[in-house]
Amino acid sequence: MGSTIRLLLGGAALGQVVPKILTSEPAKRCYVQCIAAGMRAKASYLDLVEQARAEVGDMVAEATYMNEQTAAAGDSE
């Protein structure tokens, strides 16, 4: 029974302290830094996707050209 009371008191103490810690100025700076890092990662990812999309577009254009050349060669035979 003593451990139950200790757990209850510990939970109540944490319930009072944790919100103050989470809304403190250092915590807010940490949140902002984490969000900024996430935004940088997203921008980097989007750049990578755009580069890949451009390369695939080039390959599709080249394949289309090759197919047109093959079809034109087949028509002339």
The 8 nearest C-alpha neighbors of each residue, nearest first, counted from 0:
[[1, 3, 2, 4, 5, 6, 7, 8],
 [2, 0, 4, 3, 5, 6, 7, 8],
 [1, 3, 5, 4, 0, 6, 7, 8],
 [4, 2, 6, 0, 1, 5, 7, 8],
 [3, 5, 7, 1, 6, 2, 8, 0],
 [6, 4, 2, 8, 7, 3, 9, 1],
 [7, 5, 9, 3, 4, 8, 10, 2],
 [6, 8, 4, 10, 5, 9, 3, 11],
 [9, 7, 11, 5, 10, 6, 4, 12],
 [10, 8, 6, 12, 11, 7, 5, 13],
 [11, 9, 13, 7, 8, 12, 6, 14],
 [10, 12, 14, 8, 9, 13, 7, 15],
 [13, 11, 9, 15, 14, 10, 8, 16],
 [14, 12, 16, 10, 15, 11, 17, 9],
 [13, 15, 11, 12, 16, 17, 10, 18],
 [14, 16, 12, 13, 17, 11, 18, 19],
 [15, 17, 13, 19, 18, 14, 12, 20],
 [16, 18, 20, 19, 13, 14, 15, 21],
 [19, 17, 21, 20, 16, 22, 15, 14],
 [20, 18, 22, 17, 16, 21, 23, 15],
 [19, 21, 17, 23, 18, 22, 16, 26],
 [22, 20, 18, 19, 23, 26, 17, 27],
 [23, 21, 19, 20, 18, 26, 27, 24],
 [24, 22, 20, 26, 25, 21, 19, 27],
 [23, 25, 27, 26, 28, 22, 29, 21],
 [26, 24, 28, 27, 23, 29, 22, 20],
 [25, 27, 29, 23, 24, 28, 21, 30],
 [26, 28, 30, 24, 29, 25, 31, 23],
 [29, 27, 25, 31, 26, 30, 32, 24],
 [28, 30, 26, 32, 27, 31, 33, 25],
 [31, 29, 27, 33, 28, 32, 34, 26],
 [30, 32, 28, 34, 33, 29, 35, 27],
 [33, 31, 35, 29, 34, 30, 36, 28],
 [32, 34, 36, 30, 35, 31, 29, 37],
 [33, 35, 37, 31, 36, 32, 30, 38],
 [36, 34, 38, 32, 37, 33, 31, 39],
 [37, 35, 39, 33, 38, 34, 32, 40],
 [38, 36, 34, 40, 35, 39, 41, 33],
 [37, 39, 35, 41, 36, 40, 34, 42],
 [40, 38, 36, 42, 41, 37, 43, 35],
 [41, 39, 37, 43, 38, 42, 44, 36],
 [40, 42, 44, 38, 39, 43, 45, 37],
 [43, 41, 45, 39, 44, 40, 46, 38],
 [44, 42, 40, 46, 41, 45, 39, 47],
 [43, 45, 41, 47, 42, 46, 40, 48],
 [44, 46, 48, 42, 47, 43, 49, 41],
 [47, 45, 49, 43, 44, 48, 42, 50],
 [46, 48, 44, 50, 45, 49, 51, 43],
 [47, 49, 45, 51, 50, 46, 52, 44],
 [48, 50, 52, 46, 47, 51, 45, 53],
 [51, 49, 53, 47, 52, 48, 46, 54],
 [50, 52, 48, 54, 53, 49, 55, 47],
 [51, 53, 49, 55, 50, 54, 48, 56],
 [54, 52, 56, 50, 51, 55, 49, 57],
 [55, 53, 57, 51, 56, 52, 50, 58],
 [54, 56, 58, 52, 57, 53, 59, 51],
 [55, 57, 53, 59, 54, 58, 52, 60],
 [58, 56, 54, 60, 55, 59, 61, 53],
 [59, 57, 55, 61, 60, 56, 62, 54],
 [60, 58, 62, 56, 61, 57, 63, 55],
 [59, 61, 63, 57, 58, 62, 56, 64],
 [62, 60, 64, 58, 63, 59, 57, 65],
 [63, 61, 65, 59, 64, 60, 58, 66],
 [62, 64, 60, 66, 61, 65, 59, 67],
 [63, 65, 61, 67, 62, 66, 68, 60],
 [66, 64, 62, 68, 67, 63, 69, 61],
 [67, 65, 69, 63, 68, 64, 70, 62],
 [66, 68, 70, 64, 65, 69, 71, 63],
 [69, 67, 71, 65, 66, 70, 72, 64],
 [68, 70, 66, 72, 67, 71, 73, 65],
 [69, 71, 73, 67, 72, 68, 66, 74],
 [72, 70, 68, 74, 73, 69, 67, 75],
 [73, 71, 69, 75, 70, 74, 68, 76],
 [72, 74, 70, 71, 76, 75, 69, 68],
 [75, 73, 71, 72, 76, 70, 69, 68],
 [74, 76, 72, 73, 71, 70, 69, 68],
 [75, 73, 74, 72, 71, 70, 69, 68]]
